[in-house]
Each structure stands twice: as structure tokens, then as C-alpha cells.
């Protein structure tokens, strides 16, 4: 497993963690202190903003799970990967692709997300 794959698997661990303390530890280990996340529906800046954003997703989609659906593709400090959000029974309801920038310490500096498939979209 390469460093980018390891980082993105930890990224999904943070998205899926419902325990506040453990999620915070994962965010600190995965994201730089001044990191930013942005997609068409959500945004978060810094550890607090990213934690608040993930918490809001847990509140809206309880017991749903994010999972990586592609290999992590990357070069230099850039990476990309695709994912899906599944219901508790494993049905995918949202699919997306994210693009990231990794800082010199190996943590995420920025992630930009794109929604590839959403409920009701053709």
C-alpha cells in the first residue's frame, strides 16, 4: 500500500467514525491544521470545520458508510479517487470523485469533491 492510499483510507475512516473523540484523532492525523474541503453541498476549513461537516453528514445519514471505489491515483502531491455513500444495507445512494492536495508532512491540505451520481439524477 502506498502513502497516498494509506492517507485516503484514513480519510474514509474519519468520514465513517461516529465517535467524536476518535473522529477528531483521525482528522488531526489526516488533515493539515489549515486544510480545506469543498464540494457542491459541503465545505469545511481547518480541523474544527471538517469535523463539523462530517458530524452534519452523520446526523443527516445515520449509519451510512463511505467507501473508496477506485484505486488512489496520484503523482507528486496530487491525488484522485472515487467513492460511494451506502445505506446501512449496503445500497449506494451517492457516488463521487475527489481530488486532493497533500502537504509536505503527508497530510491532506485540500480536497475538492465532485458528485457523480445522486438520488433522482439521471
N, CA, C and O atoms as a Tinker XYZ file with bonds, in Angstrom:
   488  protein
     1  N      0.848000   -1.184000    0.000000    73     2
     2  CA     0.000000    0.000000    0.000000    64     1     3
     3  C      0.888000    1.239000    0.000000    63     2     4     5
     4  O      1.830000    1.328000    0.788000    81     3
     5  N      0.593000    2.199000   -0.881000    73     3     6
     6  CA     1.428000    3.396000   -0.920000    64     5     7
     7  C      0.923000    4.455000    0.061000    63     6     8     9
     8  O     -0.160000    4.321000    0.629000    81     7
     9  N      1.711000    5.496000    0.249000    73     7    10
    10  CA     1.380000    6.532000    1.232000    64     9    11
    11  C      0.071000    7.233000    0.895000    63    10    12    13
    12  O     -0.697000    7.557000    1.801000    81    11
    13  N     -0.204000    7.476000   -0.389000    73    11    14
    14  CA    -1.463000    8.133000   -0.764000    64    13    15
    15  C     -2.663000    7.242000   -0.442000    63    14    16    17
    16  O     -3.684000    7.729000    0.044000    81    15
    17  N     -2.545000    5.952000   -0.708000    73    15    18
    18  CA    -3.649000    5.028000   -0.405000    64    17    19
    19  C     -3.886000    4.965000    1.093000    63    18    20    21
    20  O     -5.030000    4.997000    1.545000    81    19
    21  N     -2.829000    4.878000    1.853000    73    19    22
    22  CA    -2.922000    4.876000    3.313000    64    21    23
    23  C     -3.638000    6.131000    3.813000    63    22    24    25
    24  O     -4.526000    6.047000    4.661000    81    23
    25  N     -3.252000    7.281000    3.289000    73    23    26
    26  CA    -3.841000    8.555000    3.671000    64    25    27
    27  C     -5.331000    8.577000    3.352000    63    26    28    29
    28  O     -6.130000    8.997000    4.189000    81    27
    29  N     -5.713000    8.139000    2.176000    73    27    30
    30  CA    -7.117000    8.191000    1.779000    64    29    31
    31  C     -7.944000    7.148000    2.532000    63    30    32    33
    32  O     -9.114000    7.397000    2.823000    81    31
    33  N     -7.380000    6.016000    2.846000    73    31    34
    34  CA    -8.114000    5.064000    3.685000    64    33    35
    35  C     -8.370000    5.656000    5.065000    63    34    36    37
    36  O     -9.436000    5.435000    5.638000    81    35
    37  N     -7.415000    6.403000    5.607000    73    35    38
    38  CA    -7.609000    7.087000    6.886000    64    37    39
    39  C     -8.673000    8.189000    6.742000    63    38    40    41
    40  O     -9.467000    8.415000    7.656000    81    39
    41  N     -8.681000    8.866000    5.598000    73    39    42
    42  CA    -9.701000    9.879000    5.270000    64    41    43
    43  C    -11.097000    9.265000    5.386000    63    42    44    45
    44  O    -11.989000    9.859000    5.993000    81    43
    45  N    -11.289000    8.073000    4.802000    73    43    46
    46  CA   -12.587000    7.408000    4.899000    64    45    47
    47  C    -12.866000    6.917000    6.310000    63    46    48    49
    48  O    -14.019000    6.915000    6.742000    81    47
    49  N    -11.844000    6.504000    7.031000    73    47    50
    50  CA   -12.042000    6.139000    8.438000    64    49    51
    51  C    -12.613000    7.327000    9.212000    63    50    52    53
    52  O    -13.507000    7.159000   10.042000    81    51
    53  N    -12.096000    8.527000    8.941000    73    51    54
    54  CA   -12.608000    9.728000    9.617000    64    53    55
    55  C    -14.055000    9.991000    9.225000    63    54    56    57
    56  O    -14.883000   10.287000   10.087000    81    55
    57  N    -14.370000    9.888000    7.936000    73    55    58
    58  CA   -15.751000   10.106000    7.484000    64    57    59
    59  C    -16.717000    9.114000    8.113000    63    58    60    61
    60  O    -17.874000    9.457000    8.358000    81    59
    61  N    -16.273000    7.906000    8.376000    73    59    62
    62  CA   -17.156000    6.860000    8.897000    64    61    63
    63  C    -17.180000    6.775000   10.417000    63    62    64    65
    64  O    -17.982000    6.026000   10.975000    81    63
    65  N    -16.329000    7.518000   11.092000    73    63    66
    66  CA   -16.221000    7.416000   12.549000    64    65    67
    67  C    -17.324000    8.226000   13.230000    63    66    68    69
    68  O    -17.420000    9.437000   13.029000    81    67
    69  N    -18.147000    7.569000   14.026000    73    67    70
    70  CA   -19.227000    8.261000   14.739000    64    69    71
    71  C    -18.801000    8.725000   16.137000    63    70    72    73
    72  O    -19.425000    9.619000   16.709000    81    71
    73  N    -17.750000    8.126000   16.685000    73    71    74
    74  CA   -17.253000    8.548000   17.987000    64    73    75
    75  C    -16.489000    9.865000   17.832000    63    74    76    77
    76  O    -15.492000    9.925000   17.112000    81    75
    77  N    -16.950000   10.906000   18.501000    73    75    78
    78  CA   -16.390000   12.245000   18.334000    64    77    79
    79  C    -14.893000   12.295000   18.617000    63    78    80    81
    80  O    -14.141000   12.871000   17.831000    81    79
    81  N    -14.452000   11.712000   19.707000    73    79    82
    82  CA   -13.036000   11.747000   20.072000    64    81    83
    83  C    -12.168000   11.015000   19.066000    63    82    84    85
    84  O    -11.124000   11.522000   18.657000    81    83
    85  N    -12.592000    9.837000   18.669000    73    83    86
    86  CA   -11.819000    9.055000   17.693000    64    85    87
    87  C    -11.805000    9.758000   16.343000    63    86    88    89
    88  O    -10.773000    9.789000   15.674000    81    87
    89  N    -12.959000   10.331000   15.929000    73    87    90
    90  CA   -13.005000   11.047000   14.656000    64    89    91
    91  C    -12.037000   12.224000   14.676000    63    90    92    93
    92  O    -11.342000   12.482000   13.693000    81    91
    93  N    -11.996000   12.932000   15.793000    73    91    94
    94  CA   -11.085000   14.074000   15.909000    64    93    95
    95  C     -9.631000   13.627000   15.771000    63    94    96    97
    96  O     -8.841000   14.299000   15.108000    81    95
    97  N     -9.269000   12.504000   16.385000    73    95    98
    98  CA    -7.910000   11.968000   16.256000    64    97    99
    99  C     -7.590000   11.649000   14.796000    63    98   100   101
   100  O     -6.491000   11.933000   14.320000    81    99
   101  N     -8.539000   11.067000   14.099000    73    99   102
   102  CA    -8.330000   10.738000   12.691000    64   101   103
   103  C     -8.189000   11.998000   11.837000    63   102   104   105
   104  O     -7.372000   12.037000   10.918000    81   103
   105  N     -8.971000   13.014000   12.134000    73   103   106
   106  CA    -8.875000   14.271000   11.394000    64   105   107
   107  C     -7.499000   14.896000   11.595000    63   106   108   109
   108  O     -6.870000   15.333000   10.631000    81   107
   109  N     -7.034000   14.940000   12.822000    73   107   110
   110  CA    -5.720000   15.520000   13.120000    64   109   111
   111  C     -4.614000   14.738000   12.410000    63   110   112   113
   112  O     -3.655000   15.335000   11.920000    81   111
   113  N     -4.738000   13.411000   12.350000    73   111   114
   114  CA    -3.721000   12.579000   11.702000    64   113   115
   115  C     -3.780000   12.655000   10.174000    63   114   116   117
   116  O     -2.802000   12.339000    9.497000    81   115
   117  N     -4.919000   13.069000    9.639000    73   115   118
   118  CA    -5.143000   13.016000    8.196000    64   117   119
   119  C     -5.056000   14.371000    7.515000    63   118   120   121
   120  O     -4.604000   14.461000    6.373000    81   119
   121  N     -5.477000   15.415000    8.192000    73   119   122
   122  CA    -5.592000   16.755000    7.598000    64   121   123
   123  C     -4.590000   17.723000    8.227000    63   122   124   125
   124  O     -4.329000   17.652000    9.428000    81   123
   125  N     -4.031000   18.623000    7.423000    73   123   126
   126  CA    -3.200000   19.693000    7.975000    64   125   127
   127  C     -4.097000   20.653000    8.760000    63   126   128   129
   128  O     -5.311000   20.673000    8.559000    81   127
   129  N     -3.507000   21.438000    9.642000    73   127   130
   130  CA    -4.311000   22.307000   10.518000    64   129   131
   131  C     -5.112000   23.346000    9.756000    63   130   132   133
   132  O     -6.186000   23.745000   10.207000    81   131
   133  N     -4.615000   23.792000    8.610000    73   131   134
   134  CA    -5.331000   24.810000    7.836000    64   133   135
   135  C     -5.941000   24.229000    6.566000    63   134   136   137
   136  O     -6.078000   24.927000    5.562000    81   135
   137  N     -6.304000   22.954000    6.612000    73   135   138
   138  CA    -6.857000   22.268000    5.448000    64   137   139
   139  C     -8.244000   22.789000    5.101000    63   138   140   141
   140  O     -8.913000   23.433000    5.910000    81   139
   141  N     -8.653000   22.490000    3.874000    73   139   142
   142  CA    -9.980000   22.893000    3.408000    64   141   143
   143  C    -10.601000   21.764000    2.592000    63   142   144   145
   144  O     -9.920000   21.070000    1.837000    81   143
   145  N    -11.924000   21.597000    2.765000    73   143   146
   146  CA   -12.710000   20.652000    1.982000    64   145   147
   147  C    -13.830000   21.431000    1.315000    63   146   148   149
   148  O    -14.432000   22.312000    1.928000    81   147
   149  N    -14.113000   21.101000    0.040000    73   147   150
   150  CA   -15.183000   21.780000   -0.673000    64   149   151
   151  C    -15.797000   20.831000   -1.685000    63   150   152   153
   152  O    -15.090000   20.216000   -2.482000    81   151
   153  N    -17.137000   20.715000   -1.649000    73   151   154
   154  CA   -17.874000   20.030000   -2.706000    64   153   155
   155  C    -19.147000   20.833000   -2.966000    63   154   156   157
   156  O    -19.353000   21.852000   -2.308000    81   155
   157  N    -20.005000   20.422000   -3.891000    73   155   158
   158  CA   -21.175000   21.241000   -4.204000    64   157   159
   159  C    -22.152000   21.435000   -3.033000    63   158   160   161
   160  O    -22.968000   22.356000   -3.061000    81   159
   161  N    -22.078000   20.582000   -2.013000    73   159   162
   162  CA   -23.027000   20.654000   -0.903000    64   161   163
   163  C    -22.407000   21.034000    0.436000    63   162   164   165
   164  O    -23.105000   21.540000    1.315000    81   163
   165  N    -21.112000   20.801000    0.606000    73   163   166
   166  CA   -20.457000   20.957000    1.897000    64   165   167
   167  C    -19.144000   21.702000    1.775000    63   166   168   169
   168  O    -18.517000   21.735000    0.716000    81   167
   169  N    -18.746000   22.302000    2.888000    73   167   170
   170  CA   -17.393000   22.856000    2.972000    64   169   171
   171  C    -16.977000   22.863000    4.432000    63   170   172   173
   172  O    -17.813000   22.933000    5.334000    81   171
   173  N    -15.682000   22.791000    4.646000    73   171   174
   174  CA   -15.137000   22.839000    5.991000    64   173   175
   175  C    -13.706000   23.311000    5.942000    63   174   176   177
   176  O    -12.933000   22.894000    5.080000    81   175
   177  N    -13.350000   24.190000    6.877000    73   175   178
   178  CA   -11.987000   24.718000    6.949000    64   177   179
   179  C    -11.373000   24.383000    8.298000    63   178   180   181
   180  O    -11.999000   24.564000    9.342000    81   179
   181  N    -10.145000   23.895000    8.263000    73   179   182
   182  CA    -9.441000   23.538000    9.490000    64   181   183
   183  C    -10.054000   22.304000   10.134000    63   182   184   185
   184  O    -11.078000   21.795000    9.678000    81   183
   185  N     -9.432000   21.842000   11.174000    73   183   186
   186  CA    -9.906000   20.634000   11.852000    64   185   187
   187  C    -11.329000   20.795000   12.368000    63   186   188   189
   188  O    -12.142000   19.880000   12.234000    81   187
   189  N    -11.643000   21.956000   12.962000    73   187   190
   190  CA   -12.985000   22.161000   13.511000    64   189   191
   191  C    -14.045000   22.163000   12.418000    63   190   192   193
   192  O    -15.107000   21.561000   12.580000    81   191
   193  N    -13.766000   22.833000   11.311000    73   191   194
   194  CA   -14.730000   22.896000   10.217000    64   193   195
   195  C    -14.949000   21.550000    9.560000    63   194   196   197
   196  O    -16.075000   21.211000    9.198000    81   195
   197  N    -13.884000   20.779000    9.401000    73   195   198
   198  CA   -14.004000   19.456000    8.801000    64   197   199
   199  C    -14.764000   18.524000    9.739000    63   198   200   201
   200  O    -15.591000   17.733000    9.283000    81   199
   201  N    -14.499000   18.605000   11.033000    73   199   202
   202  CA   -15.230000   17.795000   12.000000    64   201   203
   203  C    -16.712000   18.153000   11.993000    63   202   204   205
   204  O    -17.556000   17.256000   12.003000    81   203
   205  N    -17.046000   19.430000   11.976000    73   203   206
   206  CA   -18.448000   19.860000   11.953000    64   205   207
   207  C    -19.148000   19.359000   10.697000    63   206   208   209
   208  O    -20.304000   18.939000   10.754000    81   207
   209  N    -18.466000   19.400000    9.582000    73   207   210
   210  CA   -19.023000   18.943000    8.317000    64   209   211
   211  C    -19.317000   17.440000    8.372000    63   210   212   213
   212  O    -20.400000   17.006000    7.979000    81   211
   213  N    -18.369000   16.655000    8.853000    73   211   214
   214  CA   -18.563000   15.209000    8.950000    64   213   215
   215  C    -19.688000   14.899000    9.937000    63   214   216   217
   216  O    -20.513000   14.024000    9.676000    81   215
   217  N    -19.728000   15.597000   11.051000    73   215   218
   218  CA   -20.795000   15.394000   12.038000    64   217   219
   219  C    -22.163000   15.661000   11.414000    63   218   220   221
   220  O    -23.114000   14.925000   11.675000    81   219
   221  N    -22.272000   16.704000   10.593000    73   219   222
   222  CA   -23.541000   17.023000    9.929000    64   221   223
   223  C    -23.969000   15.904000    8.981000    63   222   224   225
   224  O    -25.157000   15.598000    8.872000    81   223
   225  N    -23.004000   15.299000    8.298000    73   223   226
   226  CA   -23.328000   14.177000    7.411000    64   225   227
   227  C    -23.831000   12.994000    8.232000    63   226   228   229
   228  O    -24.779000   12.323000    7.824000    81   227
   229  N    -23.216000   12.727000    9.378000    73   227   230
   230  CA   -23.679000   11.640000   10.251000    64   229   231
   231  C    -25.096000   11.899000   10.740000    63   230   232   233
   232  O    -25.896000   10.969000   10.849000    81   231
   233  N    -25.411000   13.153000   11.035000    73   231   234
   234  CA   -26.759000   13.482000   11.504000    64   233   235
   235  C    -27.790000   13.302000   10.392000    63   234   236   237
   236  O    -28.904000   12.846000   10.647000    81   235
   237  N    -27.428000   13.654000    9.174000    73   235   238
   238  CA   -28.361000   13.546000    8.054000    64   237   239
   239  C    -28.475000   12.113000    7.535000    63   238   240   241
   240  O    -29.540000   11.703000    7.074000    81   239
   241  N    -27.394000   11.359000    7.606000    73   239   242
   242  CA   -27.349000    9.990000    7.076000    64   241   243
   243  C    -26.843000    9.020000    8.142000    63   242   244   245
   244  O    -25.757000    8.459000    7.998000    81   243
   245  N    -27.617000    8.818000    9.210000    73   243   246
   246  CA   -27.134000    7.928000   10.280000    64   245   247
   247  C    -26.897000    6.502000    9.771000    63   246   248   249
   248  O    -27.682000    5.946000    9.002000    81   247
   249  N    -25.789000    5.944000   10.232000    73   247   250
   250  CA   -25.410000    4.552000    9.950000    64   249   251
   251  C    -25.076000    4.296000    8.478000    63   250   252   253
   252  O    -24.969000    3.140000    8.070000    81   251
   253  N    -24.911000    5.342000    7.681000    73   251   254
   254  CA   -24.453000    5.196000    6.301000    64   253   255
   255  C    -22.926000    5.131000    6.312000    63   254   256   257
   256  O    -22.286000    5.559000    7.272000    81   255
   257  N    -22.355000    4.598000    5.247000    73   255   258
   258  CA   -20.914000    4.386000    5.194000    64   257   259
   259  C    -20.339000    4.864000    3.862000    63   258   260   261
   260  O    -20.900000    4.604000    2.798000    81   259
   261  N    -19.222000    5.558000    3.942000    73   259   262
   262  CA   -18.461000    5.923000    2.754000    64   261   263
   263  C    -17.439000    4.830000    2.485000    63   262   264   265
   264  O    -16.859000    4.262000    3.411000    81   263
   265  N    -17.227000    4.544000    1.210000    73   263   266
   266  CA   -16.173000    3.600000    0.864000    64   265   267
   267  C    -15.534000    4.005000   -0.455000    63   266   268   269
   268  O    -16.194000    4.515000   -1.360000    81   267
   269  N    -14.240000    3.766000   -0.537000    73   267   270
   270  CA   -13.479000    4.044000   -1.750000    64   269   271
   271  C    -13.836000    2.997000   -2.789000    63   270   272   273
   272  O    -13.898000    1.808000   -2.477000    81   271
   273  N    -14.076000    3.437000   -4.045000    73   271   274
   274  CA   -14.463000    2.510000   -5.105000    64   273   275
   275  C    -13.404000    2.387000   -6.202000    63   274   276   277
   276  O    -13.574000    1.596000   -7.130000    81   275
   277  N    -12.333000    3.141000   -6.113000    73   275   278
   278  CA   -11.246000    3.059000   -7.081000    64   277   279
   279  C     -9.921000    3.039000   -6.331000    63   278   280   281
   280  O     -9.857000    3.299000   -5.130000    81   279
   281  N     -8.886000    2.728000   -7.064000    73   279   282
   282  CA    -7.546000    2.903000   -6.519000    64   281   283
   283  C     -7.293000    4.400000   -6.355000    63   282   284   285
   284  O     -7.949000    5.219000   -6.998000    81   283
   285  N     -6.350000    4.750000   -5.502000    73   283   286
   286  CA    -5.937000    6.136000   -5.364000    64   285   287
   287  C     -4.886000    6.397000   -6.431000    63   286   288   289
   288  O     -3.838000    5.752000   -6.464000    81   287
   289  N     -5.184000    7.348000   -7.298000    73   287   290
   290  CA    -4.286000    7.708000   -8.387000    64   289   291
   291  C     -3.602000    9.002000   -7.988000    63   290   292   293
   292  O     -4.269000    9.939000   -7.550000    81   291
   293  N     -2.297000    9.074000   -8.129000    73   291   294
   294  CA    -1.632000   10.296000   -7.735000    64   293   295
   295  C     -0.241000   10.436000   -8.297000    63   294   296   297
   296  O      0.390000    9.468000   -8.720000    81   295
   297  N      0.211000   11.652000   -8.288000    73   295   298
   298  CA     1.592000   11.962000   -8.622000    64   297   299
   299  C      1.962000   13.226000   -7.871000    63   298   300   301
   300  O      1.113000   14.071000   -7.587000    81   299
   301  N      3.243000   13.342000   -7.553000    73   299   302
   302  CA     3.733000   14.474000   -6.762000    64   301   303
   303  C      2.839000   14.607000   -5.528000    63   302   304   305
   304  O      2.675000   13.642000   -4.781000    81   303
   305  N      2.265000   15.776000   -5.308000    73   303   306
   306  CA     1.410000   15.977000   -4.128000    64   305   307
   307  C     -0.072000   16.049000   -4.502000    63   306   308   309
   308  O     -0.864000   16.618000   -3.751000    81   307
   309  N     -0.460000   15.483000   -5.650000    73   307   310
   310  CA    -1.848000   15.493000   -6.123000    64   309   311
   311  C     -2.392000   14.074000   -6.155000    63   310   312   313
   312  O     -1.661000   13.128000   -6.448000    81   311
   313  N     -3.680000   13.929000   -5.853000    73   311   314
   314  CA    -4.286000   12.609000   -5.909000    64   313   315
   315  C     -5.754000   12.707000   -6.262000    63   314   316   317
   316  O     -6.373000   13.765000   -6.149000    81   315
   317  N     -6.306000   11.567000   -6.697000    73   315   318
   318  CA    -7.734000   11.477000   -7.005000    64   317   319
   319  C     -8.214000   10.068000   -6.708000    63   318   320   321
   320  O     -7.443000    9.109000   -6.734000    81   319
   321  N     -9.508000    9.964000   -6.426000    73   319   322
   322  CA   -10.125000    8.688000   -6.108000    64   321   323
   323  C    -11.635000    8.863000   -6.179000    63   322   324   325
   324  O    -12.148000    9.980000   -6.106000    81   323
   325  N    -12.334000    7.753000   -6.322000    73   323   326
   326  CA   -13.794000    7.785000   -6.334000    64   325   327
   327  C    -14.320000    7.009000   -5.141000    63   326   328   329
   328  O    -13.610000    6.207000   -4.534000    81   327
   329  N    -15.594000    7.268000   -4.816000    73   327   330
   330  CA   -16.179000    6.732000   -3.599000    64   329   331
   331  C    -17.693000    6.596000   -3.783000    63   330   332   333
   332  O    -18.263000    7.056000   -4.772000    81   331
   333  N    -18.317000    5.954000   -2.804000    73   331   334
   334  CA   -19.773000    5.920000   -2.736000    64   333   335
   335  C    -20.208000    5.969000   -1.285000    63   334   336   337
   336  O    -19.490000    5.535000   -0.385000    81   335
   337  N    -21.398000    6.507000   -1.078000    73   335   338
   338  CA   -22.053000    6.505000    0.227000    64   337   339
   339  C    -23.140000    5.446000    0.168000    63   338   340   341
   340  O    -24.001000    5.479000   -0.711000    81   339
   341  N    -23.098000    4.502000    1.111000    73   339   342
   342  CA   -24.058000    3.407000    1.099000    64   341   343
   343  C    -24.972000    3.463000    2.314000    63   342   344   345
   344  O    -24.593000    3.944000    3.382000    81   343
   345  N    -26.184000    2.959000    2.122000    73   343   346
   346  CA   -27.153000    2.844000    3.206000    64   345   347
   347  C    -26.697000    1.731000    4.150000    63   346   348   349
   348  O    -25.774000    0.984000    3.824000    81   347
   349  N    -27.338000    1.615000    5.319000    73   347   350
   350  CA   -26.950000    0.531000    6.234000    64   349   351
   351  C    -27.044000   -0.864000    5.608000    63   350   352   353
   352  O    -26.334000   -1.775000    6.034000    81   351
   353  N    -27.913000   -1.047000    4.602000    73   351   354
   354  CA   -27.991000   -2.368000    3.959000    64   353   355
   355  C    -27.017000   -2.521000    2.791000    63   354   356   357
   356  O    -27.027000   -3.548000    2.112000    81   355
   357  N    -26.163000   -1.498000    2.546000    73   355   358
   358  CA   -25.132000   -1.587000    1.528000    64   357   359
   359  C    -25.506000   -1.038000    0.160000    63   358   360   361
   360  O    -24.737000   -1.189000   -0.789000    81   359
   361  N    -26.668000   -0.406000    0.035000    73   359   362
   362  CA   -27.088000    0.163000   -1.240000    64   361   363
   363  C    -26.427000    1.514000   -1.460000    63   362   364   365
   364  O    -26.561000    2.401000   -0.617000    81   363
   365  N    -25.710000    1.699000   -2.577000    73   363   366
   366  CA   -25.089000    3.001000   -2.850000    64   365   367
   367  C    -26.167000    4.031000   -3.191000    63   366   368   369
   368  O    -27.057000    3.763000   -3.999000    81   367
   369  N    -26.079000    5.216000   -2.567000    73   367   370
   370  CA   -27.053000    6.273000   -2.858000    64   369   371
   371  C    -26.409000    7.519000   -3.450000    63   370   372   373
   372  O    -27.084000    8.307000   -4.112000    81   371
   373  N    -25.122000    7.706000   -3.223000    73   371   374
   374  CA   -24.383000    8.827000   -3.794000    64   373   375
   375  C    -23.020000    8.294000   -4.214000    63   374   376   377
   376  O    -22.413000    7.480000   -3.519000    81   375
   377  N    -22.552000    8.773000   -5.369000    73   375   378
   378  CA   -21.213000    8.418000   -5.831000    64   377   379
   379  C    -20.487000    9.702000   -6.182000    63   378   380   381
   380  O    -21.097000   10.664000   -6.647000    81   379
   381  N    -19.167000    9.712000   -5.956000    73   379   382
   382  CA   -18.409000   10.912000   -6.246000    64   381   383
   383  C    -16.955000   10.628000   -6.533000    63   382   384   385
   384  O    -16.474000    9.501000   -6.418000    81   383
   385  N    -16.272000   11.692000   -6.912000    73   383   386
   386  CA   -14.828000   11.655000   -7.147000    64   385   387
   387  C    -14.209000   12.847000   -6.438000    63   386   388   389
   388  O    -14.719000   13.965000   -6.528000    81   387
   389  N    -13.128000   12.613000   -5.744000    73   387   390
   390  CA   -12.440000   13.668000   -5.007000    64   389   391
   391  C    -11.022000   13.837000   -5.549000    63   390   392   393
   392  O    -10.385000   12.893000   -6.016000    81   391
   393  N    -10.564000   15.071000   -5.464000    73   391   394
   394  CA    -9.209000   15.435000   -5.870000    64   393   395
   395  C     -8.552000   16.108000   -4.676000    63   394   396   397
   396  O     -9.143000   16.993000   -4.057000    81   395
   397  N     -7.339000   15.697000   -4.351000    73   395   398
   398  CA    -6.688000   16.220000   -3.162000    64   397   399
   399  C     -5.290000   16.744000   -3.410000    63   398   400   401
   400  O     -4.629000   16.408000   -4.393000    81   399
   401  N     -4.868000   17.582000   -2.477000    73   399   402
   402  CA    -3.506000   18.099000   -2.434000    64   401   403
   403  C     -2.931000   17.693000   -1.079000    63   402   404   405
   404  O     -3.562000   17.895000   -0.042000    81   403
   405  N     -1.732000   17.120000   -1.098000    73   403   406
   406  CA    -1.075000   16.625000    0.104000    64   405   407
   407  C      0.043000   17.584000    0.487000    63   406   408   409
   408  O      0.821000   18.012000   -0.365000    81   407
   409  N      0.122000   17.925000    1.787000    73   407   410
   410  CA     1.179000   18.833000    2.244000    64   409   411
   411  C      2.509000   18.099000    2.405000    63   410   412   413
   412  O      2.581000   16.888000    2.195000    81   411
   413  N      3.539000   18.817000    2.770000    73   411   414
   414  CA     4.879000   18.224000    2.878000    64   413   415
   415  C      4.991000   17.217000    4.022000    63   414   416   417
   416  O      5.912000   16.401000    4.038000    81   415
   417  N      4.056000   17.266000    4.982000    73   415   418
   418  CA     4.050000   16.301000    6.081000    64   417   419
   419  C      3.246000   15.046000    5.737000    63   418   420   421
   420  O      3.150000   14.127000    6.550000    81   419
   421  N      2.670000   15.008000    4.532000    73   419   422
   422  CA     1.908000   13.835000    4.122000    64   421   423
   423  C      0.459000   13.850000    4.550000    63   422   424   425
   424  O     -0.203000   12.813000    4.532000    81   423
   425  N     -0.048000   15.018000    4.939000    73   423   426
   426  CA    -1.454000   15.143000    5.316000    64   425   427
   427  C     -2.213000   15.914000    4.235000    63   426   428   429
   428  O     -1.610000   16.612000    3.420000    81   427
   429  N     -3.526000   15.781000    4.236000    73   427   430
   430  CA    -4.337000   16.478000    3.244000    64   429   431
   431  C     -4.347000   17.975000    3.512000    63   430   432   433
   432  O     -4.638000   18.412000    4.626000    81   431
   433  N     -4.034000   18.749000    2.501000    73   431   434
   434  CA    -4.100000   20.207000    2.564000    64   433   435
   435  C     -5.434000   20.701000    2.021000    63   434   436   437
   436  O     -6.019000   21.646000    2.550000    81   435
   437  N     -5.908000   20.054000    0.964000    73   435   438
   438  CA    -7.175000   20.445000    0.344000    64   437   439
   439  C     -7.793000   19.245000   -0.356000    63   438   440   441
   440  O     -7.090000   18.411000   -0.927000    81   439
   441  N     -9.117000   19.169000   -0.301000    73   439   442
   442  CA    -9.867000   18.172000   -1.064000    64   441   443
   443  C    -11.028000   18.893000   -1.724000    63   442   444   445
   444  O    -11.760000   19.651000   -1.087000    81   443
   445  N    -11.177000   18.636000   -3.020000    73   443   446
   446  CA   -12.319000   19.135000   -3.773000    64   445   447
   447  C    -13.107000   17.925000   -4.241000    63   446   448   449
   448  O    -12.565000   17.034000   -4.896000    81   447
   449  N    -14.388000   17.899000   -3.901000    73   447   450
   450  CA   -15.231000   16.764000   -4.243000    64   449   451
   451  C    -16.222000   17.091000   -5.338000    63   450   452   453
   452  O    -16.731000   18.209000   -5.423000    81   451
   453  N    -16.489000   16.101000   -6.176000    73   451   454
   454  CA   -17.491000   16.215000   -7.230000    64   453   455
   455  C    -18.484000   15.077000   -7.064000    63   454   456   457
   456  O    -18.092000   13.942000   -6.791000    81   455
   457  N    -19.765000   15.372000   -7.227000    73   455   458
   458  CA   -20.802000   14.355000   -7.127000    64   457   459
   459  C    -21.055000   13.778000   -8.513000    63   458   460   461
   460  O    -21.445000   14.500000   -9.432000    81   459
   461  N    -20.832000   12.475000   -8.661000    73   459   462
   462  CA   -21.002000   11.816000   -9.942000    64   461   463
   463  C    -22.407000   11.241000  -10.117000    63   462   464   465
   464  O    -22.905000   11.162000  -11.240000    81   463
   465  N    -23.052000   10.838000   -9.019000    73   463   466
   466  CA   -24.412000   10.296000   -9.063000    64   465   467
   467  C    -25.090000   10.584000   -7.735000    63   466   468   469
   468  O    -24.533000   10.314000   -6.671000    81   467
   469  N    -26.302000   11.138000   -7.807000    73   467   470
   470  CA   -27.082000   11.451000   -6.609000    64   469   471
   471  C    -28.502000   10.915000   -6.793000    63   470   472   473
   472  O    -28.910000   10.634000   -7.920000    81   471
   473  N    -29.250000   10.771000   -5.716000    73   471   474
   474  CA   -30.623000   10.286000   -5.849000    64   473   475
   475  C    -31.435000   11.173000   -6.791000    63   474   476   477
   476  O    -31.385000   12.401000   -6.709000    81   475
   477  N    -32.171000   10.537000   -7.673000    73   475   478
   478  CA   -33.012000   11.278000   -8.595000    64   477   479
   479  C    -32.302000   11.804000   -9.825000    63   478   480   481
   480  O    -32.950000   12.296000  -10.749000    81   479
   481  N    -30.965000   11.710000   -9.856000    73   479   482
   482  CA   -30.222000   12.196000  -11.029000    64   481   483
   483  C    -30.222000   11.107000  -12.103000    63   482   484   485
   484  O    -30.084000    9.921000  -11.803000    81   483
   485  N    -30.373000   11.516000  -13.312000    73   483   486
   486  CA   -30.383000   10.544000  -14.405000    64   485   487
   487  C    -28.992000   10.290000  -14.913000    63   486   488
   488  O    -28.807000    9.496000  -15.836000    81   487
